[in-house]
């Protein structure tokens, strides 16, 4: 997993703006999270971290 996300931080500094930004980040599926954790644990794959 070599893709990196560019995050734009709100300039207002409010917790509401931060939370709105956080909600826009896609969540991993349980299967993808398990796959990445397994790769990190079994293969020391730092790209999976």
GROMACS elastic network, one bead per residue, 0.5 to 0.9 nm:
[ bonds ]
;  ai    aj funct       b0    kb
    1     4     6  0.85923   500
    1    36     6  0.87444   500
    1    47     6  0.53887   500
    1    48     6  0.58921   500
    1    49     6  0.85880   500
    2    47     6  0.63200   500
    2    48     6  0.84699   500
    5    25     6  0.88348   500
    7    21     6  0.81838   500
    7    25     6  0.85702   500
    8    21     6  0.77189   500
    9    12     6  0.89493   500
    9    13     6  0.86025   500
    9    17     6  0.84622   500
    9    18     6  0.72991   500
    9    21     6  0.71526   500
   10    13     6  0.63203   500
   10    14     6  0.80883   500
   10    17     6  0.60409   500
   10    18     6  0.65914   500
   10    21     6  0.75053   500
   11    14     6  0.83982   500
   11    17     6  0.84713   500
   12    15     6  0.89602   500
   12    17     6  0.70433   500
   12    18     6  0.89088   500
   13    16     6  0.84975   500
   13    17     6  0.69132   500
   13    18     6  0.72456   500
   14    17     6  0.53116   500
   14    18     6  0.64160   500
   14    19     6  0.87429   500
   15    19     6  0.60721   500
   15    20     6  0.85438   500
   16    19     6  0.51255   500
   16    20     6  0.61647   500
   16    21     6  0.86638   500
   17    20     6  0.51071   500
   17    21     6  0.62940   500
   17    22     6  0.86819   500
   18    21     6  0.51568   500
   18    22     6  0.62278   500
   18    23     6  0.87475   500
   19    23     6  0.61780   500
   19    24     6  0.87956   500
   20    23     6  0.52001   500
   20    24     6  0.66684   500
   21    24     6  0.53252   500
   21    25     6  0.71499   500
   22    25     6  0.55557   500
   22    26     6  0.88154   500
   23    26     6  0.76301   500
   23    27     6  0.89020   500
   28    31     6  0.79973   500
   28    32     6  0.60216   500
   28    33     6  0.59441   500
   29    32     6  0.51935   500
   29    33     6  0.61592   500
   29    34     6  0.85622   500
   30    33     6  0.51301   500
   30    34     6  0.61085   500
   30    35     6  0.85720   500
   31    34     6  0.51656   500
   31    35     6  0.61530   500
   31    36     6  0.86971   500
   32    35     6  0.50035   500
   32    36     6  0.61690   500
   32    37     6  0.85589   500
   33    36     6  0.52139   500
   33    37     6  0.61282   500
   33    38     6  0.85404   500
   34    37     6  0.51086   500
   34    38     6  0.60219   500
   34    39     6  0.85535   500
   35    38     6  0.51543   500
   35    39     6  0.61852   500
   35    40     6  0.86309   500
   35    48     6  0.84908   500
   36    39     6  0.51144   500
   36    40     6  0.61478   500
   36    41     6  0.85967   500
   36    45     6  0.85146   500
   36    47     6  0.86904   500
   36    49     6  0.69524   500
   37    40     6  0.50947   500
   37    41     6  0.60747   500
   37    42     6  0.84382   500
   37    48     6  0.70055   500
   37    49     6  0.74025   500
   38    41     6  0.51368   500
   38    42     6  0.57673   500
   38    43     6  0.77953   500
   38    48     6  0.87158   500
   39    42     6  0.53767   500
   39    43     6  0.52742   500
   39    44     6  0.66692   500
   39    45     6  0.57036   500
   39    46     6  0.85309   500
   39    47     6  0.89482   500
   39    48     6  0.63533   500
   39    49     6  0.87001   500
   40    43     6  0.56486   500
   40    46     6  0.61804   500
   40    47     6  0.79253   500
   40    48     6  0.56466   500
   40    49     6  0.63321   500
   41    44     6  0.55870   500
   41    45     6  0.75784   500
   42    45     6  0.79128   500
   43    46     6  0.86660   500
   44    47     6  0.88537   500
   44    48     6  0.84985   500
   45    48     6  0.55204   500
   45    49     6  0.72134   500
   46    49     6  0.51305   500
